[in-house]
Amino acid sequence: MPEDFYVLCSDGLSDMVEDDDIQLTISTFHANLDVVGQQLIRLSNDHGGRDNISLIIGHVAQPFPARKGLLGSVLKWFNSTA
């Protein structure tokens, strides 16, 4: 959905920073994903930084509905929400 954020990260971040702090950082600095990444890495390091950190952040700017095609038609037989 538009305005959703996706965070892919290594345990160097997820083990050191609580989910609520990650969410707060994103909601605070969401206008600049570079700043979000820098802040998350800083938080991890401030909490001990015991492991390397890999981080990818994605932001959904506009919806992109999945194509239904043949697979969608088959899935619809098994699930009415497909």
MARGUPA-116264 format. One record per atom (N, C-alpha, C, O, CB): x, y, z. Coordinates in steps of 0.1 Angstrom, whole numbers, plus 5000, padded with zeros to 4 digits. Glycine has a CB too. Layout:
N
XYZ
...
***
This chain:
82
500849885000
500050005000
500950125000
502050125005
499050005012
500450234995
501250364995
501550405009
500750385018
500450474988
502750455011
503350495023
503750385032
504250415044
502250575031
503750255028
504350145035
505850155034
506350195024
503750015030
506550115044
507950095044
508349955047
507749885055
508650195055
509449905040
509949775042
511349785046
512149855040
509749685029
511749715057
513149715061
513649575061
513149485067
513249775076
514749555053
515449435053
516749465060
517549555056
515649375038
517049385070
518349415078
518949285083
518249185085
518049515089
520249295086
520849185092
520649195107
520149285113
522449185089
521049085114
520949085129
521749185136
521649205148
521248945134
522749245129
523549355135
522649465139
522949545148
524549395125
521549485132
520549595135
519449535144
519149585154
519949655122
518849425139
517649375146
517849325160
516949325168
516949265137
519149275163
519449235176
519749345186
519749325198
520649135176
520049465180
520549575188
519449685190
519549765200
521749635182
518549685181
517549795181
516149735182
515849645174
517649895169
515349775191
513949725193
513049765181
513349865175
513349775206
512149685177
511149715166
510549845168
510349915158
510149605165
510149875180
509450005183
510350125180
509950225175
508950015197
511650105183
512650215180
512850225165
513050335159
513950195187
512850115158
512950115143
511750195137
511950275128
513049975137
510550155142
509350225137
509350375140
508950455131
508150155143
509750405152
509850545156
510850625147
510550735143
510250565171
511950565144
512950625135
512350655121
512550755116
514250545135
511750555116
511150565103
510050675103
510050755094
510550435098
509150675113
508150775113
508650915115
508051015111
507050735124
509750925122
510351055124
511051115112
510951235109
511351055136
511851025105
512751075094
512251025081
513051025071
514151035097
511050985079
510550915067
510750995054
510750935043
509150875068
510851125055
511051205043
512451185036
512551215025
510851355046
513351125044
514751105039
515250975043
515650955054
515651225044
515150875034
515550735037
517050725040
517350635048
515150645026
517850815035
519250805038
519450835053
520250775060
520050905030
518750935058
518750975072
518250865081
518750835091
518051105075
517150795076
516650685084
517650575086
517950525097
515350625076
518350545075
519450445075
520550485084
521050405092
519950415061
520950605083
522050655092
521650655106
522450615115
522450795088
520450695109
519950695123
519850545129
520250525140
518650765124
519350455121
519250315125
520650255128
520750185138
518450235115
521550285120
522950235122
523550295134
524150225142
523850265109
523350425136
523750495148
523150435161
523850415170
523450645147
521850405160
521150345172
521850205175
522050175187
519650325169
522050125165
522649995167
524050015173
524349935183
522749925154
524850095168
526150115174
526050175188
526950135196
526950215165
525150265190
524950315204
524550215214
524850225226
523950425204
523950105209
523449995218
524549885218
524249775223
522149945213
525749905214
526749805215
527449775202
528549735202
526249685221
526649775191
527149745178
528049625177
529149625172
527949865173
527549515182
528349385183
528549315170
529349215169
527849295193
527849355159
527849275147
527849375135
527449495137
526749175146
528249325123
528049415112
526649435108
525749365112
528849355099
526349545101
524949585098
524749605083
525549675077
524649725105
523849535078
523349545064
521949595065
521149545073
523549415056
521549685056
520249755057
519749795044
520549865036
520349875067
518549755040
517849805028
516449855033
515749785040
517749695017
516149975029
514850035032
514050065019
514650125010
514950165041
512850015018
512050045007
510750125011
510250095022
511649914999
510350215003
509150295005
508250284993
508650304982
509550445008
506950244996
505950234985
505450364982
504750424991
504850124989
505650424970
505250554967
503850544961
503050644963
506150614957
503550444953
502150424948
501850284947
502750194946
502050494934
500550244947
500150104946
500550044933
500650104922
498650084949
500849914933
501149844921
500549704922
501149604927
502749834918
499249694919
498549574920
499149454912
499649474901
497049584916
499149344918
499649224911
498749184900
497549194900
499849104921
499349134889
498549084878
497948954882
498548874889
499449064865
496748944878
495948824881
496348704872
496748604877
494448844880
496248724859
496748614850
496248474854
495248464861
498148614849
496848374848
496448234850
496648194865
495748134871
497248144841
497748234871
498048194885
496948254894
496448194903
499448244889
496648384892
495548444900
494248374898
493448364908
495448594896
493948334886
492648264884
492648124891
491648084897
492448234869
493748054891
493847924898
493747954913
493047874920
495147854895
494448054918
494448074932
493048114937
492648094948
495448184936
492248184928
490948224932
490048104935
489048114943
490348304920
490347994929
489547864932
489647824946
488747774952
489947754922
490847854952
491147804965
490947914976
490847884988
492547754966
490948044971
490948154981
490148264974
490548314964
492348204985
489048304980
488148404974
488748544974
488248634968
486848404981
489848564981
490448694982
491648714972
492148824971
491048724996
491948614964
493048624954
492648714943
493448734934
493448484949
***
